[in-house]
Amino acid sequence: MKLHPILLLSTSAALLLLLMVLIGISVGASQQHFELVNTINQYSNDLLAQAFPIRTIIGLDNIFIALYTSVIILIVMQLKKEDETTKELLYIILACGLTAGALDFLENFHIITMLSGLEYGLAIEPLEIKEQMVSSMLKWHLSYFAFFLMAFALKPRSSLEKLFCFSLLFIQLPTGVFYYILEGTLFGDILFYARYANLFVGFLLIGVIFNIRNSTKSNISNNEVRYSSENKLTPTFS
């Protein structure tokens, strides 16, 4: 059975995300730490102290961005082909997803630029840290919104798809939004990892759902071809 490209890309994205989280936990470093406001001295010292792992994680994250934006593009193309959802809704999902991906790239480039500047003795400006947090929050919330809308575009055909749409509406959005509201608290720390767990499971489910849809469509097409062939071979009498 041929695997759907969405399954391959989304599974790759999920596994790469898991790898980045595990690397971050093992070495005590994460680019997420530099998406939040901190004092100039603390921010600069932490960035220099975590220079190598941060460069490694950001390199992997850039690949991850390419993977998840590709998933969004292919999902929109697939849903447009199925022609069960208004095109305007799909275009909004695509615009939000691509904008989030562009902001994600920009965010990584900014962190690397600040790190390189510190290594050359160039101080970070306070506004840079604030802008970093604003762009990061905008990136995350655009992605939350894109997947929230996907719950209305998917038109569930099975219990698995209904469960997935429920999670898009009532789990992924509140988890992401309240992480920033409660950041710095114990519950915020829990939501930090819950957000990544939600992403990991979500990417796996997306791949499985569209692979099942593709397999079902292929089986229906094969049955129609077989039925047509049998009818042609059946003699008719008048």
TORNUFI-800331 format. One line per 8 residues: their letters; for each residue x, y, z of C-alpha. Coordinates in steps of 0.001 Angstrom, whole numbers, plus 524288, in hexadecimal, padded with zeros to 5 digits. Layout:
<atoms>
A) X/Y/Z  ...
</atoms>
This chain:
<atoms>
MKLHPILL) 80000/80000/80000  80549/80D4C/7FC0D  80693/816C4/80771  800BF/8244C/8061B  80ADB/82F73/805D5  803C2/83605/8112A  80631/829E5/8197D  814A9/829D1/81620
LSTSAALL) 81684/83867/8188F  80E54/8393B/824E9  814C5/82D2E/82ADD  8221E/832E6/827C3  81E01/83FBD/82E08  8191C/838AD/83A44  825A8/830C3/83BC4  82E48/83CA6/8397F
LLLMVLIG) 82679/84440/843A0  82857/83931/84D56  836FD/83917/84A82  83813/847C2/84D02  830AB/846B5/859D6  83926/83B5C/85E5C  84598/8429D/85AB6  840BE/84E8F/86209
ISVGASQQ) 83DA6/84697/86E32  84A8F/83F2E/86DD3  85331/84B3C/86C90  84A69/854DF/873A0  848CB/85DDA/867ED  83D5A/8625F/85FA4  83B18/86D79/85630  82DDC/86F34/85CE2
HFELVNTI) 83541/87521/8685A  83976/88021/85F4D  82BA4/882C8/85AA1  8284C/888C1/867D9  82C05/895B0/86E01  83751/89597/87797  84180/89F1C/87CAF  84C31/8A2C5/87305
NQYSNDLL) 856DD/89C86/87B3C  84F80/88FE1/87DB7  84B29/88EB7/86F94  858D6/89145/86A5A  85FB0/8883C/873F5  85624/87D1F/87174  85746/87E9F/862C6  86622/87E29/86329
AQAFPIRT) 86642/872C3/86CC0  85D22/86ACD/86401  8634A/86EF9/8571C  86641/8618D/85131  859AA/85A75/85501  85198/8664F/85105  857F8/86689/84395  8557A/857EC/84249
IIGLDNIF) 84741/858CC/8467C  844AF/86475/83DAE  84AAF/85D3B/83229  8415E/851DC/834A0  83631/85B57/836D9  83858/8617E/82977  83663/85404/82370  82A6B/85221/82C1B
IALYTSVI) 824AE/85EEC/82716  8265C/85A62/81907  81F88/84D98/81C76  813C0/85335/82389  81164/85DFB/8198B  811CE/85385/80EF0  807BD/84BC4/816A5  7FEBF/8579A/8173A
ILIVMQLK) 80046/85A1B/808A5  7FD3F/84BF2/8052A  7F199/84B69/80E72  7EBB6/85781/8081F  7EE2C/851D9/7FA9C  7E7D9/844F0/7FE90  7DBE7/84B65/804A2  7DA79/85439/7F8BC
KEDETTKE) 7DAEC/84826/7F015  7D062/84177/7F837  7C804/84DA0/7F61A  7C047/84C96/802C9  7C516/85956/808D7  7C3F2/8676D/8047E  7D053/86C13/7FDBD  7D086/8789D/805CA
LLYIILAC) 7D21A/870D2/8125B  7DD24/868DA/80C73  7E421/87525/807DC  7E35F/87AFA/81591  7E911/86E6F/81B4F  7F3EE/86EA6/81132  7F6EF/87D13/8138D  7F794/87B39/82257
GLTAGALD) 80012/86F14/82114  809B1/8752E/8178A  80A86/881CA/81F61  80D31/879EF/82BC2  817E0/87277/8249D  81E07/87F1B/81FAE  81DD2/884F0/82D61  823BF/87861/832A7
FLENFHII) 82F16/87963/82915  830C2/887D8/82C4B  830CA/884DE/83ACE  83B8F/87AB3/8394E  8439B/883C7/830CD  84235/88E79/83AFE  846E1/885B1/84610  8529D/88156/83E0F
TMLSGLEY) 85589/88F85/83A92  854F3/893B2/848DD  85DBD/88846/84CA9  867AE/88B8E/8421D  8676A/899BF/84650  86A32/8960A/8547D  8758A/88D7F/85027  87B41/8997E/84965
GLAIEPLE) 878E4/8A20F/85535  86C97/8A8CF/85040  8628B/8AADA/85AFA  8543E/8A759/85973  84ABA/8B2B7/859D8  83EE3/8B1BB/86309  8358C/8B3EE/857A8  83AFE/8A7F7/850B5
IKEQMVSS) 836CC/89F01/85BD6  8293B/8A4FA/85C7B  8276C/8A405/84DC9  82C04/895EF/84E55  82135/89271/857ED  816C9/899B4/85025  81A5E/892FD/84359  81AEE/885E3/84A4B
MLKWHLSY) 80D60/8877F/85030  80801/88BDD/84307  80E10/87FF1/83C72  80850/8766F/84643  7FAD9/87CB0/8466A  7F9F6/87CDF/83797  7FCE9/86E59/8377A  7F2C6/86BFA/84226
FAFFLMAF) 7E8D1/87372/83A0D  7EC3C/86C05/82D93  7EA2C/85ECF/83411  7DDFA/863CC/83B09  7D829/86713/82DC1  7DC64/859E0/8287D  7D269/8539E/83192  7C7D2/85A40/82961
ALKPRSSL) 7CE4F/8570F/81C67  7D0DA/848A8/81EAD  7C29B/843DB/81E40  7C4FF/837AE/826B2  7C192/82A6D/820D2  7C534/8218F/82C24  7C60C/8211E/83AF3  7D4BB/8238F/83A0C
EKLFCFSL) 7D28A/82FD8/83213  7C7F5/83489/83B70  7D14A/8328E/846D1  7DBEB/839E7/83F8A  7D2D7/84551/83C8B  7CEA5/845AE/84AD4  7DCF1/846AD/84EE6  7DF3A/851D2/84547
LFIQLPTG) 7D3D2/85967/84AE5  7D4A9/8569D/8596D  7E29B/85217/85C64  7ED16/857D7/85390  7E7CE/865C3/8539F  7E595/86749/8625E  7F266/86052/86577  7FA29/8699B/85CE4
VFYYILEG) 7F32C/875F6/860FA  7F3B2/87377/86F95  80211/86FB3/86F24  80571/87DFD/86CBA  7FB6C/882C4/87699  800F6/879DC/88142  80F46/87A21/87CF7  8185E/87A27/888A9
TLFGDILF) 80F2F/87241/8914D  80ED8/863A7/89406  802BA/86220/88BA1  80977/869C3/880E2  814D5/86027/88149  80B34/854E5/87FF6  804B8/85B77/87452  81221/85D89/86E28
YARYANLF) 813FA/84ED9/86CAF  80577/84C79/86A3D  80683/85568/85E75  81180/84D36/858B7  80A83/8407E/85BF2  7FE8A/845D1/85500  806BA/84959/84911  80D43/83BFD/848B8
VGFLLIGV) 80081/8346B/8497F  7F9D2/83DED/8404A  803BD/83C20/83572  802BA/82D54/836AA  7F3DE/82DD5/83621  7F3D6/836E4/82A52  7FC58/82D57/822E0  7F423/82191/8268D
IFNIRNST) 7E752/82870/82335  7EB4F/82C91/81592  7F1CF/81F97/812D1  7E51B/81898/81677  7DD4D/82209/80E08  7E654/81F72/80291  7E5A9/810AC/80484  7D6D2/81102/80554
KSNISNNE) 7D601/8190C/7F8F1  7DF46/80FBF/7F1DF  7D743/803E1/7F615  7CAB4/80A41/7F158  7D106/80D93/7E44D  7D62A/7FFB9/7E2B4  7C8CC/7FA04/7E5D5  7C263/802FE/7DBEB
VRYSSENK) 7CC24/7FEF6/7D173  7CA34/7F091/7D4BB  7BB58/7F1FB/7D490  7BBEE/7F8FF/7C77B  7C4AE/7EE78/7C1A8  7BBCB/7E392/7C66C  7AFF1/7EA2E/7C07D  7B6C1/7EB65/7B36B
LTPTFS) 7B9E3/7DCDB/7B382  7AC11/7D8CC/7B737  7A408/7D50C/7AB23  79724/7DC01/7A95E  78B1E/7D6A0/7A298  78092/7DE68/79C25
</atoms>
